[in-house]
Structure formats: C-alpha cells, structure tokens
C-alpha cells in the first residue's frame, strides 16, 4: 500500500507543479462543485502516509544537493553549503505538499459524509436523537473547516430520499457498515451514530496529518531557504 500512496503523491506533485504552473494563467478550467476522493488514500494509516511523503521529500533534497556537489565541489564549497540549506528547505516543502495528496482526499471524504449525514438529519429533527445528531454534525462541519458538499448522485434542490437511501447502501462500505440502511428510524439512527464515530476516528488522523503538514512548511522552510540563498549570494 505504501507504493500506492507514493505513486499517488508523485502524481499529485506532478499535477500541482507542472500542470498548474504551466496553464493557470493560460487556460481557465472550471472546478467541479461536486466532491471526489480516493478511498485507498483515505484509509491509509498516518505512518504510511508520512513515510511515503518523507521518501519523496528526502529524495528530492538528497538528489538536488548531490547534483550541486558534483558540479561545484571542491571549487566552491560555499555554493555546496548553500545547496544543502536550500535543498533541505525545499525538501521540507515538497514533503508538506506530498502530504496534501492524502489530506485533500480526507477533507473531501469527511466533508461529503458529514454533508450527507446533515441532509439526513435535517429531515428528521423532530426527535431528540436526530436533533442531537444534527448538532454534532454541524459542529464537525464548522469546527473542523470542512465544507458542505454533497455527492453528485444526491445533489439536487429537492432530493429524493429514496435516492439517498440507495446511495447510502451503495457506499456504506466506505464507512465499514454492514447492515442494510432503511428509512425506519432505528435503522437510520444506528447508521448515523456509526457514521459519526467513523468520521471522528478519521478526523483524528486528518488533524494529525494537518499538524505535521503545517510544521513542515511555513517559517522554518523559509528560513532555511533564506540562509541558503544568502550563502549563495556571498559566494
């Protein structure tokens, strides 16, 4: 599975760096209003995701440093030292960007299921159980920076609830739910409670990855690149 994550991260980086950088000012591609996510990435462990991103970041840093060293050493040691600082800084940023392949998919997954659950609860708020479920889902949506976005199959002005239950039964495997889901209150409540638990479990992993991502980029990366650039200028 690490190979799969590694491949997806490289694809994400390639699209981000080359496609966006080349065409962002030339071609306007309208962004889809519907949510998409890769369940294989969503279900990965924190360890596998971080390990795959680290391989990419370290490999880039080591390769770029080696290239400069082969050309400049021993004629210009300062340039090699500058390359080390810059490569570490850029490698950290590459690491953080590679993590985005997983965090963006997790965000879409969490946003989608929280939105579906909110839609389901909104129609049943006459009972205390469903009122509690709606409040819990809204707290997840707003407190965690998720978006209210429904899957294409059930995104309409007046959704057909039979269509919603069809969608739930087709996609319940994503939440590891094995029981049939019907419009009966006991069945719907059981599914909603299970979904909230699954969302919270995945949120813990998502939050941890976001924290790692934020710590890897930002000011620390800028300082390393700035030091390297200064050394290079002095050389």
C-alpha positions as CSV (number, residue, x, y, z in Angstrom):
1,X,0.0,0.0,0.0
2,X,3.0,2.3,0.6
3,X,3.8,2.0,-3.1
4,X,0.2,3.1,-4.0
5,X,0.5,6.2,-1.7
6,X,3.9,7.0,-3.0
7,X,2.6,6.8,-6.6
8,X,-0.4,9.0,-5.9
9,X,1.7,11.6,-4.1
10,X,4.1,11.8,-7.1
11,X,1.1,12.2,-9.4
12,X,-0.3,14.9,-7.1
13,X,3.0,16.8,-7.2
14,X,3.4,16.5,-10.9
15,X,-0.1,17.9,-11.5
16,X,0.5,20.7,-8.9
17,X,3.9,21.7,-10.1
18,X,3.8,21.2,-13.9
19,X,0.2,21.4,-15.0
20,X,-1.0,24.2,-12.7
21,X,2.2,26.3,-13.1
22,X,2.1,26.0,-16.9
23,X,-1.6,26.6,-17.6
24,X,-3.0,28.5,-14.7
25,X,-2.7,31.8,-16.5
26,X,-3.4,30.5,-19.9
27,X,-6.4,28.2,-19.5
28,X,-9.3,28.6,-17.2
29,X,-10.6,25.1,-16.1
30,X,-13.8,25.4,-14.1
31,X,-13.6,23.5,-10.9
32,X,-16.3,20.8,-10.3
33,X,-18.7,21.7,-7.5
34,X,-19.0,18.0,-6.6
35,X,-16.8,16.1,-4.2
36,X,-14.3,13.4,-5.3
37,X,-11.9,11.3,-3.2
38,X,-9.8,8.2,-3.4
39,X,-10.8,5.7,-0.7
40,X,-7.5,3.9,-0.8
41,X,-5.8,7.1,0.2
42,X,-8.5,8.0,2.8
43,X,-8.0,4.6,4.6
44,X,-4.2,4.8,4.8
45,X,-2.5,4.9,8.2
46,X,-0.7,8.0,9.4
47,X,2.6,6.1,9.4
48,X,2.3,5.0,5.7
49,X,1.3,8.5,4.6
50,X,4.1,10.3,6.4
51,X,6.7,7.6,5.4
52,X,5.7,8.0,1.7
53,X,5.9,11.8,1.8
54,X,9.2,11.6,3.7
55,X,10.7,9.4,1.0
56,X,9.7,12.0,-1.7
57,X,11.0,15.0,0.3
58,X,14.3,13.4,1.4
59,X,14.9,12.0,-2.1
60,X,14.5,15.4,-3.7
61,X,16.7,17.1,-1.1
62,X,19.5,14.5,-1.4
63,X,19.3,14.5,-5.3
64,X,19.5,18.2,-5.6
65,X,22.4,18.5,-3.1
66,X,24.3,15.7,-4.9
67,X,23.8,17.4,-8.3
68,X,25.3,20.7,-7.0
69,X,28.1,18.9,-5.1
70,X,29.2,17.0,-8.3
71,X,29.4,20.3,-10.2
72,X,30.8,22.7,-7.6
73,X,32.9,20.6,-5.2
74,X,35.6,21.3,-4.3
75,X,35.9,24.5,-6.4
76,X,33.2,26.4,-4.5
77,X,32.3,25.0,-1.0
78,X,30.0,27.9,-0.2
79,X,27.7,27.0,-3.1
80,X,27.6,23.4,-1.9
81,X,26.7,24.6,1.6
82,X,24.1,26.9,0.2
83,X,22.6,24.0,-1.8
84,X,22.4,21.9,1.4
85,X,20.3,24.6,3.2
86,X,18.1,25.3,0.1
87,X,17.6,21.6,-0.6
88,X,16.6,20.9,3.0
89,X,14.1,23.8,2.9
90,X,12.6,22.8,-0.4
91,X,12.6,19.2,0.6
92,X,10.5,20.1,3.6
93,X,8.1,22.0,1.4
94,X,7.9,19.0,-1.0
95,X,7.2,16.8,2.0
96,X,4.3,19.0,3.1
97,X,2.9,19.2,-0.4
98,X,3.1,15.5,-0.8
99,X,1.0,15.1,2.3
100,X,-1.6,17.3,0.6
101,X,-2.4,14.3,-1.6
102,X,-3.8,12.5,1.4
103,X,-5.2,15.4,3.4
104,X,-7.2,16.8,0.4
105,X,-8.8,13.4,-0.1
106,X,-9.6,13.0,3.5
107,X,-11.1,16.5,3.6
108,X,-13.3,15.6,0.7
109,X,-14.3,12.3,2.3
110,X,-15.1,13.9,5.6
111,X,-17.0,16.8,4.0
112,X,-19.0,14.5,1.8
113,X,-20.2,12.2,4.6
114,X,-20.8,15.0,7.1
115,X,-22.9,16.7,4.5
116,X,-24.9,13.6,3.7
117,X,-25.5,12.9,7.4
118,X,-26.6,16.6,7.9
119,X,-29.0,16.2,5.0
120,X,-30.4,13.0,6.5
121,X,-30.7,14.6,10.0
122,X,-32.3,17.8,8.8
123,X,-35.4,15.9,7.6
124,X,-35.8,14.2,11.0
125,X,-35.1,16.9,13.6
126,X,-38.5,16.4,15.2
127,X,-37.0,13.7,17.5
128,X,-34.3,14.4,20.2
129,X,-32.0,11.8,18.8
130,X,-31.9,13.4,15.3
131,X,-31.6,16.9,16.8
132,X,-28.5,15.8,18.7
133,X,-27.1,14.2,15.5
134,X,-27.7,17.4,13.5
135,X,-25.9,19.4,16.2
136,X,-22.9,17.0,16.3
137,X,-22.6,17.1,12.5
138,X,-22.8,20.9,12.4
139,X,-20.0,21.1,15.0
140,X,-17.9,18.8,12.9
141,X,-18.5,20.7,9.7
142,X,-17.9,24.2,11.2
143,X,-15.2,23.5,13.8
144,X,-13.0,21.4,11.5
145,X,-13.1,23.7,8.5
146,X,-15.0,21.2,6.3
147,X,-17.3,22.2,3.5
148,X,-21.0,21.3,3.0
149,X,-20.8,19.5,-0.3
150,X,-23.0,16.6,-1.5
151,X,-22.1,13.8,-3.9
152,X,-23.4,14.3,-7.4
153,X,-25.9,11.4,-7.1
154,X,-27.9,13.2,-4.4
155,X,-27.1,16.8,-5.0
156,X,-30.4,18.4,-6.0
157,X,-32.7,21.2,-4.8
158,X,-35.3,18.8,-3.6
159,X,-33.5,15.5,-3.0
160,X,-35.5,12.2,-3.4
161,X,-34.9,10.4,-0.1
162,X,-35.4,7.0,-1.7
163,X,-32.4,8.0,-3.8
164,X,-30.5,9.0,-0.7
165,X,-31.0,5.6,0.9
166,X,-29.9,3.9,-2.3
167,X,-26.7,6.0,-2.2
168,X,-26.2,5.1,1.5
169,X,-26.5,1.4,0.8
170,X,-24.2,1.6,-2.3
171,X,-21.5,3.5,-0.4
172,X,-21.8,2.2,3.2
173,X,-18.7,0.1,2.7
174,X,-16.7,3.3,2.8
175,X,-17.7,3.5,6.5
176,X,-17.3,-0.2,7.1
177,X,-21.1,-0.5,7.8
178,X,-22.5,-3.9,7.0
179,X,-26.2,-3.6,7.9
180,X,-29.0,-2.6,5.4
181,X,-30.0,1.1,5.8
182,X,-33.7,1.8,5.6
183,X,-35.9,4.8,6.3
184,X,-37.0,3.2,9.6
185,X,-35.9,5.4,12.4
186,X,-34.0,2.7,14.3
187,X,-32.0,1.7,11.1
188,X,-31.2,5.3,10.2
189,X,-30.2,6.3,13.7
190,X,-27.9,3.3,14.0
191,X,-26.2,4.2,10.7
192,X,-25.9,7.9,11.7
193,X,-24.3,7.1,15.0
194,X,-21.9,4.7,13.4
195,X,-21.0,7.3,10.7
196,X,-20.3,10.0,13.4
197,X,-17.9,7.6,15.1
198,X,-16.2,6.8,11.8
199,X,-15.9,10.5,10.9
200,X,-14.4,11.3,14.3
201,X,-11.9,8.4,14.0
202,X,-10.8,9.7,10.6
203,X,-10.7,13.3,11.8
204,X,-8.1,12.4,14.4
205,X,-5.8,11.1,11.6
206,X,-6.7,14.1,9.4
207,X,-5.9,16.6,12.2
208,X,-2.6,14.9,12.9
209,X,-1.5,15.0,9.3
210,X,-2.5,18.7,9.0
211,X,-0.4,19.4,12.1
212,X,2.6,17.6,10.5
213,X,2.0,19.4,7.2
214,X,1.9,22.8,8.9
215,X,5.0,22.2,10.9
216,X,6.9,21.1,7.8
217,X,6.2,24.2,5.8
218,X,5.9,27.8,6.8
219,X,8.5,29.8,8.6
220,X,11.1,27.1,9.1
221,X,11.2,26.3,5.4
222,X,11.5,30.0,4.5
223,X,14.4,30.5,7.0
224,X,16.3,27.5,5.6
225,X,15.9,28.7,2.0
226,X,16.8,32.3,3.0
227,X,20.0,31.2,4.7
228,X,21.0,29.1,1.7
229,X,20.2,32.0,-0.7
230,X,22.3,34.3,1.5
231,X,25.3,32.0,1.5
232,X,25.0,31.5,-2.3
233,X,24.9,35.3,-2.8
234,X,28.0,35.7,-0.6
235,X,29.9,33.1,-2.6
